Amino acid sequence: MEVRKSNIFLLPGTNEKTVHLFHFTKGKIPILLIHGFHSSEKIWISEGYRKDTISFAQKFAEHDFSVWLLRFSDPTHGNIHDLTMIDLLSALKMIEKLEQRVHTLVGHSMGGIAIRYLIKKHGLSGPLGQLKNVVFLAVPHHGVSLAQVFPNIGTSTELLFEYFSRFLSKTGYERILNRAYFQLLSNSEIIRFINTPKIELDPTITWFNAIADKDIIVPENSAQLPRHEIAAAEKVRLLEKKFHATHMKNAFQFLYAAIEPLFEKFPRIERERILENLKKIQSNAEYLTAPPIYHVNDCAEWILRKITY
């Protein structure tokens, strides 16, 4: 049962945890901003990497959007199916109940995968019945990369299973790999589901796809939505824009969160090797990631110029 505290709604979530739905500001156009793995709604109210900018939430509020922010119940250890079909869907139903519609969805990284998964599973009915725009910001449509952490594995789920099976029981690694970050690998069941037999983008919706030019976690070829991979592509309104990647200062913490459930299971020499790889990522300015979410002014203005009202 949902609970309201001022502008915060507390909804039942995955693993008996709580979904937080924040109503940031009132307006005429309901929009929901959905964060990614190991993140929270705070990413939408931060000011990006430039001091002269404002947050995504403020930017949309200035243009008469009714801004809603979702905090997944378990964005680090949950699985994408439950985070989508329980957390995201319950939030959308609450917004529809209060606003009568959901006009625009914005998803960063895993948040964008959750949007695609929900639309393919649920269809454009119920709370999605009046959806006009979907915005993807650095979304790994074709899978994330763990190549810098686990050399010779890259984005392959099969190789990851083989690698972990050396140190974990079958039950142990299957349970751990049923968590969000590993479900984002290119050959995972979730990624295959949303891309097979072709990528489905409904022609009644305007689709935005902001990608990075150099991103070690969401490479450009993963974030792109090539026309030849889209069903009935000639009917789809897809707008793509490339942003320059910036150095991710918290890369160590982000990537460690992905592998932390596995870490203590590894032999000491393996743990040392993985930590060394993570530290290289943290210190090397060539390792870049997560650009559009930090290009608030440029990215938000691009969306607002092209958005379907």
C-alpha positions in Angstrom: 0.0 0.0 0.0 1.4 3.4 -1.0 2.2 6.1 1.6 2.4 9.8 0.9 4.8 12.1 2.8 4.5 15.6 1.5 5.7 15.3 -2.1 7.1 11.8 -1.6 5.2 8.6 -2.3 6.4 5.3 -0.8 5.4 2.3 -2.8 6.1 -1.5 -2.3 9.2 -2.5 -4.3 11.4 -5.5 -5.0 12.9 -7.6 -2.2 10.5 -6.2 0.3 12.1 -2.8 -0.1 10.5 0.6 -0.8 10.2 2.6 -4.0 10.4 6.3 -3.6 8.5 8.5 -6.0 9.2 12.2 -5.7 7.0 15.0 -7.2 9.7 17.6 -7.8 7.5 20.3 -9.2 4.0 20.8 -10.5 3.2 21.6 -14.2 0.9 20.7 -17.0 3.0 18.0 -18.7 3.8 14.9 -16.6 7.4 13.6 -17.0 9.1 10.8 -15.1 12.9 10.7 -14.8 14.4 7.2 -14.2 18.0 6.7 -12.9 20.4 3.9 -13.7 22.3 1.2 -11.9 23.8 2.0 -8.5 22.3 5.5 -8.6 19.3 7.5 -7.4 17.0 10.4 -8.1 19.7 12.8 -7.1 21.3 12.5 -10.5 18.4 14.5 -11.9 18.8 17.3 -9.4 22.5 17.7 -9.6 24.0 20.5 -11.7 26.1 18.4 -14.1 29.8 19.1 -14.5 29.6 22.8 -15.3 28.8 25.4 -12.6 26.8 27.6 -14.9 24.1 25.0 -15.5 21.0 23.8 -13.8 19.6 20.3 -13.2 17.5 18.2 -15.6 14.6 18.5 -13.1 14.8 22.3 -13.0 15.2 22.5 -16.7 12.0 20.6 -17.4 10.2 22.4 -14.6 10.9 25.7 -16.3 9.0 24.5 -19.4 5.8 23.6 -17.5 6.5 20.0 -17.0 5.2 18.2 -13.9 8.5 16.6 -12.9 8.5 13.2 -11.2 11.6 11.4 -10.0 11.9 7.6 -9.3 14.2 6.0 -6.9 14.3 2.2 -7.5 14.0 0.1 -4.4 17.2 -1.8 -5.0 19.2 -0.4 -8.0 22.4 -2.2 -7.1 21.3 -5.7 -6.2 17.8 -5.9 -7.7 17.1 -7.5 -11.0 15.8 -5.6 -14.0 12.5 -7.6 -14.4 11.4 -6.8 -10.9 12.7 -3.3 -10.9 10.7 -2.7 -14.1 7.5 -4.7 -13.5 7.2 -3.8 -9.8 9.0 -0.5 -9.1 8.6 1.4 -12.4 5.1 0.1 -13.2 3.8 1.0 -9.8 5.3 4.5 -10.1 3.7 5.0 -13.5 0.3 3.9 -12.2 0.5 6.4 -9.3 1.4 9.2 -11.7 -1.5 8.2 -14.0 -3.8 8.2 -11.0 -2.9 11.7 -10.0 -2.2 13.3 -13.4 -4.4 11.2 -15.7 -1.5 10.5 -18.1 2.3 10.0 -18.4 3.5 12.2 -21.2 7.3 11.7 -21.3 9.8 9.1 -19.9 13.5 9.8 -19.5 15.9 7.0 -18.7 19.6 7.1 -17.9 21.6 3.9 -18.5 19.7 1.0 -16.8 16.7 3.3 -16.6 16.4 3.3 -20.4 16.6 -0.5 -20.5 13.8 -0.6 -18.0 11.7 1.6 -20.2 12.3 -0.6 -23.3 11.6 -3.8 -21.3 8.4 -2.4 -19.9 7.0 -1.3 -23.2 7.8 -4.6 -24.8 6.3 -6.6 -21.9 3.4 -4.3 -21.0 2.6 -2.5 -24.3 1.4 1.0 -24.7 -1.7 0.6 -22.6 -2.7 1.7 -19.1 -0.3 4.3 -17.7 1.6 4.3 -21.0 -1.5 4.8 -23.1 -0.8 8.5 -23.7 3.0 8.4 -23.8 4.4 10.9 -26.4 8.2 10.9 -25.8 10.9 8.5 -24.6 14.4 9.8 -24.0 17.5 7.6 -23.6 20.6 9.0 -22.0 23.7 6.8 -22.4 21.6 3.6 -22.5 23.4 0.3 -23.3 20.9 -0.9 -25.9 23.3 -3.6 -26.9 25.0 -4.3 -23.6 27.6 -2.8 -21.2 31.3 -3.8 -21.1 33.2 -5.3 -18.3 36.3 -5.7 -20.4 38.4 -3.3 -18.3 37.6 -5.3 -15.1 37.6 -8.8 -16.5 40.0 -8.9 -19.4 39.1 -11.3 -22.2 35.5 -11.4 -21.2 34.1 -8.1 -22.4 30.4 -8.1 -22.8 29.8 -11.8 -23.1 27.5 -13.4 -20.6 28.5 -16.9 -21.6 32.2 -16.2 -20.9 31.3 -14.5 -17.6 29.4 -17.6 -16.5 32.4 -19.8 -17.5 34.7 -17.4 -15.6 32.6 -17.3 -12.4 32.0 -21.1 -12.4 35.7 -21.5 -11.4 35.0 -19.9 -8.1 31.3 -20.2 -7.4 28.7 -23.0 -7.3 26.2 -23.1 -10.1 23.5 -21.8 -7.8 25.7 -19.1 -6.5 26.7 -17.6 -9.8 23.2 -17.9 -11.3 21.8 -16.1 -8.3 24.4 -13.3 -8.5 24.1 -12.9 -12.3 20.4 -12.4 -11.9 21.2 -8.9 -10.7 20.9 -5.7 -12.7 24.5 -5.0 -13.8 25.1 -8.5 -15.2 21.7 -8.4 -16.9 23.0 -5.5 -18.8 25.7 -7.5 -20.6 25.2 -7.9 -24.3 24.2 -11.6 -24.4 21.9 -11.5 -21.4 18.3 -12.7 -21.6 17.1 -9.1 -21.0 19.2 -7.5 -23.8 18.3 -10.3 -26.2 14.6 -9.9 -25.3 14.4 -6.2 -26.1 16.4 -6.5 -29.3 14.8 -9.7 -30.8 13.9 -10.2 -33.6 14.3 -6.5 -34.1 14.3 -3.4 -32.0 10.7 -2.2 -31.6 10.1 1.6 -31.4 6.5 2.6 -31.7 5.9 5.2 -34.5 3.4 7.1 -32.3 6.2 8.1 -30.0 9.2 10.5 -30.5 12.4 8.7 -29.5 15.5 10.5 -28.3 18.9 8.8 -28.0 21.8 10.6 -26.5 25.1 8.7 -26.9 28.7 9.1 -25.9 31.6 9.3 -28.3 34.0 7.5 -25.9 32.5 5.6 -23.0 34.2 2.5 -21.6 31.0 1.2 -19.9 28.4 2.1 -22.6 30.4 2.1 -25.8 29.1 4.1 -28.7 28.3 1.0 -30.7 26.2 -0.2 -27.8 24.3 3.1 -27.2 23.4 3.6 -30.9 20.1 2.4 -32.4 21.0 1.6 -36.0 18.1 2.0 -38.4 18.6 -1.4 -40.0 18.0 -3.0 -36.5 14.7 -1.2 -36.0 11.4 -2.8 -37.1 9.5 -0.6 -39.7 12.3 2.0 -39.3 10.9 4.3 -42.0 7.9 5.1 -39.8 9.9 5.7 -36.6 10.8 9.2 -35.4 14.2 8.6 -33.9 16.5 11.5 -33.0 20.1 10.8 -32.0 22.8 13.2 -30.8 26.4 12.5 -29.7 28.0 14.1 -26.7 31.6 14.2 -25.7 32.4 11.9 -22.8 33.8 13.2 -19.5 36.0 11.4 -16.9 33.9 9.5 -14.4 35.4 10.4 -11.1 33.6 7.6 -9.2 34.3 4.9 -11.7 35.9 2.7 -9.0 32.9 2.8 -6.7 30.5 2.3 -9.6 32.3 -0.8 -11.0 33.1 -2.2 -7.6 29.4 -2.1 -6.8 28.8 -4.3 -9.8 31.2 -7.0 -8.7 31.0 -6.7 -4.9 28.6 -9.6 -4.5 31.2 -11.8 -6.1 34.3 -10.4 -4.7 34.8 -12.3 -1.5 34.2 -15.6 -3.4 37.4 -15.1 -5.5 40.8 -16.3 -4.5 43.1 -13.6 -3.1 45.3 -13.3 -6.2 42.1 -12.9 -8.3 40.8 -10.2 -6.0 44.1 -8.3 -6.2 44.1 -8.4 -10.0 40.5 -7.1 -10.2 41.2 -4.3 -7.8 44.3 -3.3 -9.8 42.1 -3.1 -12.9 39.6 -1.0 -11.1 42.2 1.4 -9.8 43.6 1.9 -13.3 40.1 2.9 -14.5 39.9 5.3 -11.6 43.2 7.0 -12.2 43.4 7.0 -16.0 41.8 10.1 -17.7 41.3 8.1 -20.9 38.6 6.1 -19.2 35.5 8.1 -19.9 31.8 7.5 -19.2 28.3 8.8 -18.6 28.3 12.0 -20.7 24.8 13.1 -21.5 23.7 13.1 -17.9 26.4 15.7 -17.2 25.7 17.9 -20.2 22.5 19.3 -18.7 22.0 22.5 -20.7 23.0 21.1 -24.1 21.1 17.8 -23.7 18.0 19.2 -22.1 17.7 22.0 -24.6 18.1 19.5 -27.5 15.2 17.5 -26.1 13.0 20.5 -25.4 13.5 21.8 -29.0 12.4 18.5 -30.5 9.9 17.2 -28.0 6.3 16.3 -29.1 3.8 18.2 -27.0 
